[in-house]
Amino acid sequence: MEPEQVPPAPRRPRTEARDLERYAALFAARTRQMRSSAMRNMMSIATRPEVISLAGGLPDTSTFPADLFEEIAAGIAADGLAGALQYGPTEGLDGLREAIPEVMAREGTGAEPEDVTVTTGGQQALDLVTRALVDPGDVLLCDAPTYPGALPTFAAYQADVIQVECDSEGMRTDLLEQTLTELEAGGKRPKFIYSVPTFQNPGGITLSLERRRQMVEIARRFEILVVEDNPYGLLRFEGDPLPSLYSIDGGGFVVYVGTFSKIVAAGLRLGWVVAPPPVRQKIVLGKQAADLCTSNLVQEFALRFLQSGRFDEYVDGLREVYRSRRDAMLGAIAEYFPHGADWSRPEGGLFVWATLPEVIDTGDLLAKALGENVAFVPGAEAFVDGRGTNSMRLNFSGVPEERIIEGVRRIGRLADRMLGLYETIANTAELPLPGGPVEKERRKAG
């Protein structure tokens, strides 16, 4: 006997803004603190073939050897398929947990496999650390500017984020200590300091050796954790490597976050976190609740790649590609950006941070740039307090050199137009021009 056929309910129209009222009482309070990610919002636009995307931190996955991919995939199918398609331990496959410290050792950082937890990308590692440590209203400190993708995570857990100014040597540890002292006097103890010390996202700057030691010493003295996010450390083009915060500390007060997204492929969604045992246990509990385990298939692929003997060759190739693209971007910025602009000169990583004359709002500039099929991340996305409105993050790893140059040229042309419009208005209203009297006289002379 066949079951009675129930006609489907009529399809409801898509929810409009005015209809959200009926759902408002159902949302968790923390959703009011959530903020969107500028990179994620632009991804649908930036992936269009006609758009020159200098926005997302996209690695060049076209450089991954197709023959090696086929070899690894065939090997998994031949002798490891059943395990690769199964659930796995929350902490990660034992083989990969043993291989990850070998990756870290390439930068001189020692770690024990039992302290490693494999995660679904570095972003999940940040989420799990924040989940384990932060209650609503808890204070945490980070760079100013900071990784734009971290701020939505911190907001989701209702953290009170205080940003500490950076200069060419990274976070100013004198201001860090001053901030911590003031917080302590007010009865507040931050949960952690978040930093990307090597080829920082978004600034491209590197925390100096002296400040690395000072940051670790300050963390020990105030008994708070440092969360060291290190996605780019192996992508050094020049200069001498610096010890990680984790290696300086020895693993007592530093939680280390790593990822294969930038040094292998972002599509793997594979990262890791190394933490002191009590912290690691809480991270594992959080991961059990979040996704049970990271994909065994992805872990097995990464492990076999690391065991293939071609990992170092591949990363060396990435360095050469990215070095050339960085040089192309720096040259184009110098040629096409307006007078008064300033920018970082990274020794590695994926990003350049550029600052334009104060009268240019890079949010407005982005809207115009998207009309010219070029994208970047406005600087305000790297702050919680409205700073950075005349700055931008530019990625040089994701597109070839000729498109980098053309993208920078388009941005520079639009910035010049915005400056020209301001000057017209300023001259009419007898307002000061960008840069003050010296700039005005320079432009008159030109």
C-alpha positions in Angstrom: 0.0 0.0 0.0 1.5 3.3 -1.1 1.7 6.1 1.5 -0.7 9.0 1.1 0.7 11.8 -1.0 0.8 15.1 0.8 1.0 18.1 -1.5 3.9 20.4 -0.8 3.3 23.6 1.0 3.4 26.7 -1.2 6.8 28.3 -1.5 7.2 31.3 0.7 8.4 34.5 -0.9 12.0 35.5 -0.1 12.3 37.3 3.2 12.4 41.1 2.9 13.9 43.5 5.4 10.6 44.3 7.0 9.9 40.6 7.5 12.9 40.2 9.8 11.0 41.6 12.7 9.2 38.3 13.2 12.6 36.5 13.7 14.2 39.2 15.9 13.2 37.6 19.2 14.7 34.2 18.1 18.3 35.5 17.5 21.0 35.0 20.1 22.2 38.2 21.7 25.7 37.6 20.4 24.4 37.9 16.8 24.0 41.7 17.4 27.8 41.9 17.8 28.6 39.9 14.7 30.2 41.7 11.8 30.7 40.6 8.2 34.1 39.9 6.6 35.0 42.4 3.9 37.0 39.7 2.0 34.1 37.2 2.1 31.6 39.8 1.0 33.8 40.7 -2.0 34.6 37.1 -3.0 31.7 36.7 -5.4 32.8 39.9 -7.2 36.5 39.3 -7.0 36.3 35.9 -8.5 34.8 37.2 -11.8 37.4 36.8 -14.6 37.1 40.5 -15.6 38.0 41.7 -12.0 41.6 42.3 -11.0 41.4 41.2 -7.4 44.0 42.7 -5.1 41.7 42.0 -2.2 41.7 38.5 -0.8 44.8 36.7 0.5 44.7 34.2 -2.4 47.7 32.0 -2.9 48.5 31.0 -6.5 47.2 27.4 -6.6 48.0 27.2 -10.3 51.6 26.4 -9.3 50.7 23.1 -7.6 52.1 20.3 -9.7 49.3 18.4 -11.5 51.3 15.2 -11.7 51.9 15.2 -7.9 48.2 15.8 -7.3 47.3 12.8 -9.5 50.0 10.7 -7.8 48.7 11.5 -4.3 45.1 11.0 -5.2 45.8 7.7 -6.9 47.8 6.5 -3.9 44.9 7.3 -1.5 42.5 5.5 -3.8 44.8 2.5 -4.0 45.7 1.9 -0.3 44.1 4.5 1.9 40.6 5.2 0.7 38.5 3.5 3.4 40.4 5.4 6.1 40.3 8.7 4.2 36.5 8.5 3.9 36.0 7.7 7.6 35.7 9.8 10.8 38.9 10.5 12.5 40.2 11.6 15.9 39.3 15.2 16.8 43.0 16.1 17.4 43.9 15.0 13.9 45.6 12.0 12.3 48.7 10.9 14.2 50.9 11.0 11.1 50.0 14.6 10.3 50.4 15.7 13.9 53.9 14.2 13.8 54.6 15.9 10.4 53.4 19.4 11.4 56.3 20.0 13.9 58.7 19.2 11.1 57.1 22.0 9.1 57.4 24.4 12.0 61.1 23.3 12.5 61.8 24.8 9.0 61.5 28.2 10.8 63.4 27.0 13.9 60.3 26.4 16.0 60.2 23.2 18.0 56.9 21.6 19.0 55.7 18.2 20.3 53.1 16.2 18.3 50.9 15.7 21.3 50.5 19.5 21.6 49.2 19.8 18.0 45.5 19.9 17.2 44.6 19.8 13.5 41.9 22.3 12.5 39.7 23.1 9.5 41.9 26.0 8.4 43.7 28.6 10.4 40.4 30.5 10.7 38.8 27.7 12.7 41.9 27.7 15.0 41.3 31.3 15.8 37.6 30.6 16.4 38.4 27.7 18.7 41.0 29.6 20.7 38.6 32.5 21.2 35.7 30.2 22.1 37.9 28.5 24.7 39.1 31.8 26.3 36.6 34.6 25.9 33.4 35.3 27.7 31.2 38.2 26.6 32.8 41.5 27.6 36.3 40.0 28.1 39.2 42.2 26.8 41.7 41.1 24.2 44.4 43.1 22.6 45.7 43.0 19.0 47.7 44.9 16.4 46.5 48.1 14.9 45.9 47.4 12.1 45.0 43.7 12.4 44.0 40.8 10.3 40.5 41.8 9.1 39.3 38.2 9.2 40.0 37.9 13.0 37.7 40.8 13.9 34.5 39.1 13.0 35.6 36.1 15.1 36.3 38.3 18.1 33.0 40.1 17.6 31.1 36.8 17.4 32.2 36.0 21.0 31.4 39.6 22.2 35.0 40.4 23.0 36.1 44.0 23.9 38.9 44.5 21.4 41.6 47.0 22.1 44.1 47.7 19.4 47.7 48.6 20.0 49.5 50.9 17.5 52.1 49.4 15.2 55.0 51.0 13.4 57.6 49.7 11.0 58.9 47.2 13.7 55.4 45.9 14.5 53.3 46.3 17.6 54.7 49.0 19.9 55.5 47.0 23.1 55.8 50.2 25.1 52.1 51.0 24.3 51.3 47.3 25.0 52.7 47.5 28.5 51.1 50.8 29.1 47.7 49.5 28.0 48.0 46.4 30.2 49.1 48.5 33.2 46.0 50.8 32.8 43.7 47.8 32.4 45.2 46.1 35.5 44.6 49.3 37.5 41.0 49.3 36.4 40.6 45.7 37.5 40.6 44.2 34.0 42.8 41.3 32.9 42.8 40.7 29.1 42.5 37.1 28.0 45.1 37.2 25.3 47.2 39.3 22.9 46.6 38.4 19.2 49.4 39.1 16.8 50.6 38.2 13.3 54.3 39.0 13.9 55.8 37.8 10.7 54.8 39.6 7.4 51.7 40.9 9.2 48.3 40.7 7.7 47.4 43.4 6.7 50.5 45.6 7.1 53.2 43.4 5.7 55.5 44.4 8.6 57.5 42.1 10.8 57.8 42.4 14.6 61.4 43.0 15.4 63.5 40.5 17.5 63.7 42.9 20.4 60.0 43.5 20.5 59.3 39.7 20.2 61.3 39.2 23.3 59.6 42.1 25.0 56.1 40.8 24.1 56.8 37.4 25.5 58.3 38.9 28.7 55.3 41.2 29.1 52.9 38.3 28.6 54.7 36.3 31.3 54.7 39.2 33.7 51.0 39.9 33.3 50.2 36.2 33.0 48.2 36.4 29.8 48.4 34.4 26.6 49.8 35.5 23.3 48.1 34.0 20.2 50.7 33.9 17.5 49.2 33.6 14.0 51.8 32.5 11.5 50.4 31.8 8.1 53.3 33.3 6.1 56.5 32.6 7.9 57.9 30.3 5.3 57.2 32.8 2.5 60.3 35.0 3.2 61.9 36.7 0.2 64.8 38.4 1.8 66.3 39.2 5.2 67.1 36.8 8.1 64.4 34.7 9.7 63.4 35.6 13.2 62.5 33.2 16.0 58.8 32.7 16.5 57.1 34.0 19.7 56.4 30.3 20.5 60.1 29.4 20.4 61.1 32.4 22.5 58.5 31.5 25.1 58.9 27.7 25.0 55.1 27.1 24.9 54.1 28.4 28.4 52.2 31.6 27.4 52.1 31.4 23.6 49.5 29.6 21.5 50.7 29.0 18.0 48.4 29.0 15.0 49.5 27.7 11.6 47.9 26.9 8.3 48.6 25.2 5.0 46.4 27.7 3.2 49.2 29.9 2.1 52.0 27.4 1.7 50.1 24.6 0.0 46.5 25.5 -1.0 43.7 27.4 0.6 41.1 24.9 -0.7 42.5 22.2 1.6 41.0 24.1 4.6 43.7 22.7 6.8 45.4 24.4 9.8 46.7 23.6 13.2 47.1 25.0 16.7 49.8 24.3 19.3 48.9 25.2 22.8 49.8 24.4 26.4 48.0 21.2 27.5 45.2 22.8 29.6 44.4 25.2 26.7 44.6 22.4 24.1 42.1 20.3 26.0 39.5 23.1 25.9 40.2 23.6 22.2 39.6 19.9 21.5 36.3 20.0 23.4 35.3 23.0 21.3 36.2 21.3 18.1 34.3 18.1 19.1 31.2 20.3 19.3 32.0 22.2 16.1 32.8 19.6 13.5 33.9 16.3 15.3 37.0 16.2 13.2 38.8 17.7 10.2 38.4 15.8 7.0 40.5 12.7 7.0 40.7 12.9 3.2 42.3 16.3 3.3 44.6 15.3 6.1 45.7 12.3 4.2 46.4 14.3 1.1 48.5 16.9 3.1 50.4 14.1 4.9 51.3 12.4 1.6 52.4 15.7 0.1 54.7 16.4 3.1 56.1 12.8 2.7 56.6 13.1 -1.0 59.9 15.0 -0.7 58.6 17.9 -2.9 57.3 20.2 -0.2 60.4 22.3 0.1 60.7 22.6 -3.7 57.1 23.7 -4.0 57.5 26.4 -1.3 60.7 27.6 -2.9 58.8 28.1 -6.1 56.1 30.0 -4.4 58.7 32.4 -2.9 60.1 33.2 -6.3 56.7 33.8 -7.8 55.6 36.0 -4.9 58.9 37.9 -4.7 58.5 38.9 -8.4 54.9 39.9 -7.9 55.7 41.9 -4.8 58.4 43.8 -6.7 55.9 44.5 -9.5 53.4 45.9 -7.0 55.9 48.1 -5.3 57.1 49.4 -8.6 53.6 50.1 -9.8 52.6 51.9 -6.5 55.7 54.1 -6.8 54.7 55.0 -10.3 51.0 55.4 -10.2 49.9 56.3 -6.6 49.5 60.0 -5.8 52.1 62.2 -4.2 51.8 61.9 -0.4 51.0 58.2 -0.4 53.0 55.8 1.8 53.3 52.1 1.7 55.0 49.1 3.4 57.8 47.2 1.8 57.3 43.6 3.1 60.2 41.1 3.2 57.7 38.3 2.6 54.1 37.2 2.9 51.2 38.3 0.7 50.3 42.0 1.4 51.3 45.6 1.0 49.6 48.2 3.2 49.2 51.6 1.5 48.1 54.9 3.0 46.8 57.7 0.8 46.4 61.4 1.6 43.8 61.9 4.4 41.1 63.4 2.1 40.7 60.1 0.3 38.3 57.6 1.9 39.3 54.2 0.6 35.7 52.9 1.1 34.6 55.5 -1.4 37.6 54.7 -3.6 36.7 50.9 -3.5 33.2 51.7 -4.8 34.7 53.5 -7.8 37.4 50.8 -8.2 34.8 48.1 -8.4 33.3 50.0 -11.3 36.7 49.8 -13.0 36.9 46.0 -12.2 39.6 46.2 -9.6 39.2 45.2 -5.9 41.1 45.8 -2.6 40.4 45.7 1.1 39.7 49.2 2.6 41.8 49.9 5.7 38.9 50.5 8.0 38.2 46.8 7.9 41.4 46.2 9.9 40.3 48.4 12.8 37.4 48.4 15.4 37.3 52.1 16.0 37.0 53.8 12.6 40.6 54.3 11.9 42.3 53.5 8.6 39.8 55.2 6.3 42.6 56.5 4.0 44.5 53.2 3.9 44.1 49.9 2.0 45.4 46.3 2.0 46.7 45.1 -1.4 47.4 41.5 -2.1 50.1 40.6 -4.7 50.0 36.8 -4.6 46.8 36.0 -6.4 47.2 37.5 -9.9 50.0 37.8 -12.5 52.4 40.7 -12.6 50.8 42.4 -15.6 47.4 42.4 -13.9 48.9 43.7 -10.6 50.4 46.6 -12.5 47.2 47.4 -14.3 45.1 47.1 -11.1 47.4 49.5 -9.3 47.3 51.9 -12.2 43.5 52.0 -12.1 43.5 52.6 -8.4 46.1 55.3 -8.7 44.1 57.0 -11.5 40.9 57.0 -9.5 42.8 58.4 -6.4 44.2 61.2 -8.5 40.7 62.0 -9.7 39.4 62.2 -6.1 42.3 64.4 -5.1 41.7 66.6 -8.1 38.0 67.0 -7.2 39.0 67.9 -3.6 41.5 70.5 -4.8 38.8 72.1 -7.0 36.5 72.3 -4.1 39.3 73.4 -1.7 40.5 76.2 -4.1 36.9 77.4 -4.6 36.3 77.5 -0.8 39.9 78.6 0.0 40.4 75.4 2.1 43.9 73.9 2.7 45.0 71.4 0.2 46.2 67.9 1.2 49.7 68.1 2.6 49.3 71.8 3.6 51.1 74.8 2.2 54.1 72.8 0.9 51.9 70.6 -1.2 49.9 73.6 -2.5 53.1 75.3 -3.6 54.4 72.1 -5.2 51.2 71.7 -7.2 51.2 75.4 -8.2 54.8 75.0 -9.4 53.8 71.9 -11.4 
